[in-house]
Structures are given as structure tokens and as C-alpha cells.
Amino acid sequence: MSKHFVTGTTGFTGFNLAKRLAQDGEEVVGLDIKKGYGEELEKLGVEVVIGSVNDKELVDKLMKGVDYVHHVAAAFREISLPKQVYWDANVESNRVLIEAAKKHGIKRYILTSTCGVHGHIINPPANENAPIDPRDYYQVTKYEGEKLAKELCTKYDLPFVVIRPAGIYGPGDTRMLRMFQSIDSGKFFMLGDGKSHYHLIYIDNLVDAYLLCIEKKEALGQTYLIADGECFTLNDLAAIIADTAGKPIPRWHLPVWPFWVAGYLCEIVCSPFGIEPPLFRRRVDFFVSERYFDISKAKEEIGYNPKIDVRTGIMLTAKWYKERGYL
């Protein structure tokens, strides 16, 4: 049995990773700033600690006896968060963790980054060598976190792996809920032509990839884009969601630029007051950004094989939403 330290344990991704590890008989200690899914994990024997990943003394204490560090925690796209919060959570946290990992002699450091570091894909599908072009401060800090982690792990001769997941979804997550709800209610409309691709990663497939990055020696020192086996256009995704809900396929398409301008104005008005804008540019960019990725490196080097296809993942996610009254 190995001991795993998972940051961001009570969030969606960290929870599912910690849960799988615990169910597989591994010892898991988790760290997060909020309770979230903590109680459910504790029932599985996970030690859940509430605190900051930038707390050096706490991290040092929790790192004792750890074999594998999974850095999943992140500040994620909240308009009201100061830039320093993003920098501390997504960049400097790596320094805190890796310094402690060096002291305690861990076996592997696995960092969760994001496919978003590639920005808008000019020549899809993009592989790990595609240009780095982050489009917001979240993506900027995630890439800076990658660079710092690689630099320090190389300096200290610590084995590491970097994972860049595509759009994470599945039962328990609500990031796609708005799209599901608007299609279910018949109020969904597409901005632009809907021909841009949006590559998803079902949570169970992502956890499978994490486990491979623990097991496979071929993963050491590598960066992997991790996504589902199929990639669909937004038009196709909307059609799949509608079919799952037994609703008509959305047909309305509206121009992008008025909404982008409206989002920009909302951000200007709301940001000084720390208010979440009702509309912001990132939400509009969702409809026009190309995000189609080549996962052949992970398939060939570590045997990654996404088991849950997109249609099944959408069905399982919709079922979870319905069971909880969201739809």
C-alpha cells in the first residue's frame, strides 16, 4: 500500500481521484480550503485536512511518509479573485509542495495543469507541442505553475508528470449545468456557427489517466493532454444533450460580437465591487474557441484508453442532474 497526498481533495476532480485511490486500498491524505466532499471521503478512510496549500508548516507535516503527490488544487476563474490569489494557488503552491517533497523523498509529483494553456487552437487537433497561448490569467498561472514545477523537480531530481486535462465533466460537477438546463428548457441558443470543437474528459477517464501516471515509468518527466476518445463540435454536443433529454435539437444561432461587448461592459461595471458579472467575455469565448486535442501520446506511452464515450458520459451526467432536481 502506498500513501498519496492529494491537494484540492474536496473539489470535484480531487474528490474523485482520492475516492478511487481509497477504494483501491491506498492510504490518502487530502488538503483543501473548504469542506466540500470531505465527509464522504472520511467515510472511506481518507484523512481530510482543511487548510492552505501555501501553508509550509502544514504541508511539511502532511507530507511525512507520502509516496505520491497529486497537486490538483487551483484557483479557478472567479472574476472577483485578486491576481495574487491565482499566483499563490496555481504557481507558488508548487514551490511549497516540491520543497516538502524533496525533504521527505517522494516517489512522484503529479501536477494537474489544463489544456487551456494552448489557448485557441489554430491547427487542430493540438498535441503537447502546440503553441502555448493562454487567454486569461487562470491559464497564464497554470502554465507558470508547470514551468516552476518542472524547474524545481529537475533541480531536485524529483520524478514528475504534468497532466493537461480537457473540459472536465461528470456526475457531481455543475460546470456544464447551465448548458444542460437551457437545452432542457428549450431556451438554448448558440453564439456563432457552433462549428468550434470542445474536447471533453469524463471524470472516470481522467482518474484512469492519473493512475497510469502513477504506475508507468514511461510517464516520468512527461506532459500529457488527457481527453475523451472523441471530440465534437458545439453543435454536435448540443444535439447529444438534447437527444439525451428527449428535447428538440437547438437551432437558434446569434452573432457573437454583441454578447462579447456586453460581457466586457459587465466586467467593467461589476469587477470593482467584487460582483460576479451576469455575462463575461470568457463565457462568450466558449462558443468560438477551438479546443480539439490529440491524445495519441498518452495512448502510446502510458496505455491511456478512455473507457467512457461522450454519449454515455453525457447520459450519466444528465441522470445525476435529474436525480438532484437540477433538470
C-alpha positions in Angstrom: 0.0 0.0 0.0 1.3 3.5 -0.9 0.5 6.8 0.7 -0.9 9.6 -1.5 -1.2 13.3 -0.8 -4.0 14.9 -2.9 -4.5 18.7 -2.9 -7.9 20.1 -3.8 -9.3 16.9 -2.3 -12.8 18.2 -1.6 -13.3 19.6 -5.1 -14.7 17.6 -8.0 -11.5 16.3 -9.5 -9.6 15.8 -6.3 -12.5 14.1 -4.7 -12.9 11.5 -7.5 -9.1 10.8 -7.5 -8.9 10.4 -3.7 -12.1 8.3 -3.7 -10.7 5.9 -6.3 -7.3 5.6 -4.5 -9.1 4.9 -1.2 -11.4 2.3 -2.9 -8.2 0.7 -4.3 -6.9 0.2 -0.8 -4.4 3.1 -0.8 -3.7 5.5 2.1 -4.8 9.0 1.2 -4.3 12.3 3.0 -6.1 15.3 1.4 -5.8 19.1 1.7 -8.3 21.7 0.7 -9.5 25.1 1.9 -13.2 24.1 2.1 -15.1 21.1 3.4 -16.8 20.2 0.1 -16.9 16.4 -0.3 -14.8 15.9 2.8 -17.3 14.0 4.9 -17.9 11.4 2.1 -14.1 10.9 1.8 -13.6 10.5 5.5 -16.1 7.6 5.4 -13.7 5.9 3.0 -10.8 6.4 5.4 -9.3 9.5 3.7 -7.7 11.9 6.1 -9.1 15.3 5.1 -7.4 18.4 6.4 -8.8 21.9 5.9 -6.1 24.4 5.2 -4.0 26.2 2.6 -1.6 24.5 0.2 0.6 27.5 0.7 1.0 26.8 4.4 4.6 25.5 4.6 4.4 24.0 8.1 1.1 22.2 7.4 2.3 20.9 4.1 5.5 19.6 5.6 3.5 17.9 8.3 1.2 16.2 5.9 4.0 15.1 3.5 5.5 12.7 6.1 5.5 9.2 4.7 4.0 10.2 1.4 4.9 8.3 -1.8 2.9 10.2 -4.4 1.8 13.9 -4.5 -1.1 14.8 -6.7 -1.4 18.6 -7.0 -5.0 19.2 -8.1 -5.9 22.3 -6.1 -6.2 25.6 -8.1 -7.8 29.0 -8.1 -10.3 28.6 -10.9 -11.8 31.5 -12.9 -13.6 33.6 -10.3 -13.8 37.2 -11.5 -13.6 38.7 -8.1 -10.4 36.9 -7.0 -7.3 39.1 -6.9 -4.5 38.1 -9.2 -2.2 37.3 -6.2 -4.7 34.6 -5.2 -4.3 32.9 -8.6 -0.5 33.2 -8.5 -0.2 31.8 -5.0 -2.6 28.9 -5.6 -1.5 28.0 -9.2 2.2 28.8 -9.2 3.8 29.3 -5.8 2.0 26.3 -4.3 4.3 24.1 -6.4 7.3 25.6 -4.6 5.8 24.8 -1.2 4.9 21.2 -2.2 8.1 20.4 -4.0 10.3 21.8 -1.2 8.5 19.5 1.2 8.5 16.6 -1.3 12.3 17.0 -1.6 12.7 16.8 2.2 10.5 13.7 2.5 11.7 11.8 -0.6 8.5 11.2 -2.5 8.4 8.8 -5.5 6.5 11.0 -7.9 5.0 14.5 -8.2 1.9 14.7 -10.5 0.7 18.2 -11.4 -2.7 18.9 -12.8 -2.5 21.8 -15.3 -5.0 22.5 -18.1 -5.4 22.1 -21.9 -6.2 25.9 -21.7 -2.5 26.8 -21.7 -2.7 26.2 -25.5 -5.5 28.8 -25.9 -7.3 28.9 -29.2 -6.1 26.0 -31.4 -5.1 27.3 -34.8 -4.3 23.8 -36.4 -6.5 21.2 -34.6 -6.0 18.7 -33.2 -3.3 20.1 -31.0 -0.7 17.9 -29.3 1.6 18.7 -26.4 4.0 20.6 -28.6 1.4 23.0 -29.9 2.0 26.8 -29.2 1.4 28.0 -25.7 -1.1 30.8 -25.8 -3.1 31.3 -22.6 -6.1 33.6 -22.9 -6.8 34.5 -19.3 -5.0 34.9 -16.0 -6.1 31.4 -14.8 -4.4 29.8 -17.9 -1.4 32.1 -17.5 -0.8 31.0 -13.9 -1.4 27.3 -14.7 1.4 27.4 -17.3 3.7 29.3 -15.0 2.9 26.6 -12.4 4.0 24.0 -14.9 7.3 25.8 -15.6 8.1 26.2 -11.9 7.2 22.6 -11.1 9.4 21.2 -13.9 12.3 23.5 -13.0 12.2 22.6 -9.3 11.7 18.8 -9.9 14.6 18.8 -12.3 16.8 20.7 -9.9 16.0 18.3 -7.0 15.9 15.2 -9.2 12.3 14.5 -8.3 10.3 12.4 -10.7 7.3 14.3 -12.1 4.4 14.2 -14.5 2.2 17.0 -15.8 -1.4 16.4 -16.9 -3.3 18.8 -19.1 -7.0 17.8 -18.9 -9.6 18.9 -21.4 -13.0 20.1 -20.2 -13.7 18.0 -17.1 -17.3 16.9 -16.5 -19.4 14.1 -15.0 -21.8 13.4 -12.1 -21.1 15.7 -9.2 -19.9 18.6 -11.3 -22.0 21.6 -12.4 -19.8 23.4 -14.8 -21.9 22.2 -17.8 -25.2 22.5 -15.9 -26.2 25.8 -17.5 -25.9 24.3 -20.9 -27.9 21.2 -19.9 -30.6 23.4 -18.3 -31.0 25.8 -21.2 -31.3 22.9 -23.7 -33.7 21.1 -21.4 -35.9 24.2 -21.1 -35.8 25.0 -24.9 -34.1 28.3 -24.2 -30.6 27.5 -25.5 -29.1 29.4 -28.4 -25.7 29.1 -30.0 -23.4 32.1 -30.4 -21.7 31.9 -33.8 -21.9 28.9 -36.1 -21.3 26.2 -33.5 -18.6 24.6 -35.6 -15.8 25.0 -33.0 -14.8 21.9 -31.2 -14.9 21.4 -27.5 -13.0 18.4 -26.2 -14.3 16.9 -23.0 -12.9 14.5 -20.5 -15.2 12.4 -18.4 -14.1 12.3 -14.8 -13.6 8.5 -14.6 -11.4 8.6 -17.7 -9.3 11.3 -16.1 -8.9 9.3 -13.0 -7.8 6.4 -15.1 -5.1 8.6 -16.6 -3.9 9.7 -13.1 -3.5 6.1 -12.1 -1.5 5.4 -15.2 0.8 8.4 -14.4 1.4 6.8 -11.0 2.2 3.3 -12.4 4.1 3.9 -15.7 7.8 4.6 -15.7 7.3 6.0 -19.3 5.3 8.9 -17.8 8.3 10.3 -15.9 9.2 13.8 -16.9 6.4 13.9 -19.5 3.4 16.2 -20.2 0.2 14.7 -21.4 -3.0 16.1 -22.9 -5.8 14.0 -21.5 -9.2 14.0 -23.1 -12.0 11.6 -24.2 -11.6 9.5 -27.3 -14.0 11.6 -29.4 -14.2 15.3 -29.9 -17.4 17.0 -31.1 -18.4 20.4 -32.3 -20.6 22.5 -30.1 -23.5 21.9 -32.5 -23.0 18.1 -32.1 -22.6 18.4 -28.3 -25.9 20.4 -28.1 -27.6 17.8 -30.2 -26.3 14.9 -28.0 -27.5 16.7 -24.8 -30.9 17.4 -26.4 -31.3 13.8 -27.5 -30.4 12.6 -24.0 -33.1 14.9 -22.6 -35.7 14.0 -25.3 -35.8 17.6 -26.5 -35.6 19.2 -30.0 -32.1 19.9 -31.2 -31.4 23.6 -30.7 -31.4 25.6 -34.0 -31.0 29.2 -32.9 -27.7 30.9 -33.8 -26.9 34.5 -32.8 -24.0 36.8 -33.6 -21.1 36.7 -31.2 -19.9 40.3 -31.1 -22.9 42.0 -29.3 -22.5 39.5 -26.4 -18.8 39.9 -26.2 -19.2 43.7 -25.9 -21.9 43.2 -23.3 -19.7 40.8 -21.4 -16.8 43.3 -21.5 -19.1 46.1 -20.1 -20.5 43.8 -17.4 -16.9 43.1 -16.2 -16.0 46.8 -16.1 -19.1 47.6 -14.0 -19.1 44.5 -11.7 -15.4 43.9 -11.1 -14.7 47.0 -8.8 -17.5 45.8 -6.5 -16.4 42.2 -6.4 -19.6 41.1 -8.1 -19.8 38.1 -10.4 -20.9 39.6 -13.8 -24.1 38.1 -15.3 -22.2 37.8 -18.5 -18.4 37.9 -19.2 -16.1 37.5 -22.1 -14.8 34.1 -21.2 -18.4 32.7 -21.4 -18.7 34.1 -24.9 -15.3 32.9 -25.9 -16.5 29.4 -25.1 -18.6 29.4 -28.3 -15.8 30.5 -30.6 -12.6 28.9 -29.2 -11.2 25.8 -31.0 -10.3 23.1 -28.4 -9.6 19.8 -30.2 -6.7 17.8 -28.9 -4.5 14.9 -30.0 -4.2 12.3 -27.2 -2.1 9.8 -29.1 1.0 10.5 -26.9 -0.8 9.3 -23.7 -2.3 6.4 -25.6 1.1 5.2 -27.0 3.3 5.9 -24.0 1.2 5.0 -21.0 -1.6 3.0 -22.5 -4.3 5.5 -21.9 -7.6 4.3 -23.3 -10.7 6.3 -22.4 -13.4 3.8 -21.5 -16.5 6.1 -21.2 -17.6 7.6 -24.5 -19.0 11.1 -24.7 -22.6 10.0 -25.2 -22.5 7.7 -22.2 -20.8 10.4 -20.1 -23.5 13.0 -21.1 -26.2 10.5 -20.2 -24.7 9.7 -16.8 -24.2 13.4 -16.1 -27.8 14.3 -17.1 -29.1 11.4 -14.9 -27.2 12.9 -11.9 -28.6 16.3 -12.6 -32.2 15.0 -12.8 -31.8 12.9 -9.6 -30.9 16.2 -7.7 -33.6 18.3 -9.3 -31.4 20.4 -11.5 -33.3 19.4 -14.6 
